[in-house]
């Protein structure tokens, strides 16, 4: 049986979108278009994301809800949606946009997969896509040397001996 936190993790962004809309907590820069984009990203709906971007949605869209500002790419990296990350980067999404705590999409992508967050199949898929997402972010200019509010860099999240850690080590050697 799945733990309740598993469900909260997956449905929390949808809940926040609804709460922010209903309580008028959205800031001026959070348009309905960016809210729809966020919902499509969290759902992993690549078709909807592609359609929204084609219809004029901004790949660098940010949503500010009750003081927390996040970007479209932030959520795509957090949810480990490789195709959506690549799509947003192809539309010039800024890979270094951070939240109020200084967390970047690269840091989110580098975090280890929590095995309690879904089925064994889902964890394997997420684990397989993690280094590809990191590579895509690095190729599009993500800066691994950026630090969050706790002075942690993206490479600090990657587990030693994993393909993700090797990507950071290779990037450091090129400098």
N, C-alpha and C positions, 0 to 999 in steps of 0.2 A: 504494500500500500504506500502511495506517495505521501510525503509529508506536506502539510498545509503550506509551508514556505515555498515549495515547488510551484504550487498554483499561484501564490502571491507574486512570485518572481515573474511569471509569464503574463499575468493579467494586470499587474500594477500599472504599467504605462497606460493601458486602456482606461483603467479606473481614474488615473490622474487626468487624462484628457477629458473625461466626463466631468470630474469634479471641477476642474479649471473652467470648463465651459459653463457649467451650471452656477458656479459661485462668482462668475465674472472675475476670476483670478488671473486671467490671461492679460499680459501686458500688450502695449500697442504693437510691438514687433511680432506678436504671435497671431498671425492671420489664420483664417479658416483653412486656407490652402496649406499652411505649414502644419496645422493640426492633422489634416487628412494625410499629409505626407508622413508624419510621425506614426500614425495608426497603421499605414500600409507597411512601413519599415518594420515596426514591431511585429506585425503579423507575418512578415517574410513574404509579402505579396509583391514579387518583382514586377509583375505585369502592371499592377496599380501604380507602383513607384515610377516605372517607365512612362506610363500614361500621364501622371501628374507632372512629371518633369517636362514632357512634350507639350503639355498645356500651359507651361509657364512657371511651374513651381520652382523655387530657388534651391539648388543643391546645397547652398550654404544656409538654408533656413534654420532659424533658431526659435526655440519656444521657451518663453519665460513664464513660469507658473509658480506663484507664491515665493518668488525670490530665487528659484533655481533655473538657470539657463543652460540648455543643452542644444546640441546641433543634430541635424539629420544623420551625419556621418558618425557621431558619437553613439547614437542608438543602433545604427547598422553594425558597428564594430562590437558593441556590447552584446547584441543578439547573435553575433557571429554569422551574419548573412553575407557570405562572400560575394555573390553576384550583385547584391545591392551596394556593397562597399565599392566594388569595381565600377558600377554604374555611376554612383555619386562622384567618385574620383575622376571618372571620364567627363563629368560635367563640371570639373574644376572645384569640387568641394575642398575646403581648406583642411588638410589633415592635422593641423596643429591647433585648431580651435579647442579650447579647454572649457571646463565648467568652473564654477566658483572656487572649487578646491584645487584647481590646476590639473585635473585629470583629463588626459587627451584620449582620442580614439585609439592611438597606439598602445597606451597603457591598458585600456580596457581589453584590447585584443590580446595582449601579452599575459593577462591574468590566467591562471590555470582553470581548467574546466572543473566545475563542481559536479561530482558524480551523482549528487543527490538531485540534480536539476532535471532529470528526465530518464527516459528509457536507456538501456545499454546502447541501442542503435543510435539514438540521438546523441549520446555522449561521444560515441565513436565518430559520428559525422562532424560534430563540433571540433573534436580534437584534430581530425584530418584537415579541416578548413582553417584552423588557427594559424599555422605557419604561412598559409597562402594569403590570409588577410594581412598579417604582419608584413610580408614581402610587398604586397600591393601598396600598403601605406608608406613603407620606406621608399619604394620606387617613385611615389608621388610627392616626396619631400617631407614626410613626417620626420621630426627631429627627435631622435632617441635620447638626446641629452637633456631635453626639457624635464623639469622636476615639478611634482605636485606640491601641495602645501605641506606635506610631510617629508620633503626632500627626497622623494622616491622617483627614480627614473623607470621608464618602460621595461628596460632590460632586467631591473630588479624583480619584476613580477614573473619573468620567464623561469621555468624550472630548469635547473642544471641538467645537462645531458639530453635535453629535448631539441627537436628541430627549431623551435622558436628561439631558444637560447643561442643556437648556432648562428641564426640569422643576425642577431645583435652582435655577436662576436665578430662575424665576417664584416659587418658594417664598421665596427670600431677599428679593425685592421686596415681598412681602406683609407682611413684618415691619416 
